[in-house]
């Protein structure tokens, strides 16, 4: 008999294994909810049937910030109860020392993924995690409402503001009192770093910290972009957006109560579900550009990976699970069922994928505009860098100081944090 006690009171699992059995008891953490969790479980069921191993899902908070904090606690304690971690694309430099090097074990499959994504998960020559799917957000828009009001898809934030306000006011005048112009992620967490990086970068304001380690965030273009976003709160976006994460935004959108939404690809399939008020009534486009000299569309590079804890008592079986979840077979099903973007280029030409998710062709242009968060230049300090950034932005959105004032304070805090470290 083998017993695993999951830390933090999340889950206790007892599994009986016969004498001499080769099957391993594995655990994987997951912050997935709803259809995402159901999809993961369905894949794990297949893995169990094929291998004889058993896999327990240890639930995590949906907030990636909270997930990262829990990961660090477990790994710092050398926790052997968790075998496989699902990791955000930005976490590789911070957690590299705690995960197994998959370079040799995955040498036969690593070459099938986008080289840039494999590179993002490689730290000092060590392949920290295998890509499960990639991510880049888009502008979701109501095709029916734009057509009804004779509007085109906005290509700049200025155009979005005007179009969102005009349609919102017209719809409310017709009795649609719940409609808003734009919903996004305004809560104080990693998601706001993603949204705000897009506002800043699209307005020619840089990437917070540049690849060479230069702290660039305190500039006029960045301040103008964040002040503009603050002006959306209570006008084209509800006051409650200050507490929205991805699911809160999607909830408003999927009820039919927003003209535009910024969100990740997963929301596409859900938006076309039978229970959705916007089924068949929306499409996606690249996020708008700003007004600065170097204005462009910008989409924060996202994506999730699978890593194996160096404390796993069953490393071979855990690596087998990681390779399975990153495989072409699972990525294809994930693309079809969950609208997640594959990290394997050939799947973008797969007939089944394109039949089920024809919108993926729209994401090619979006993915080309992807901008990374500054996790590489800030190394193990990224989490604190991001926290300082989203706090400064959230203060501005909430009316606690102007962007210029808050970015000046942010720059000083980042300089103190940097020291000689980066």
Order of alpha helices (4+ residues) and beta strands (2+ residues): beta-beta-beta-alpha-beta-alpha-beta-alpha-alpha-beta-beta-beta-beta-alpha-alpha-beta-alpha-alpha-alpha-beta-alpha-beta-beta-alpha-alpha-alpha-alpha-beta-alpha-alpha-alpha
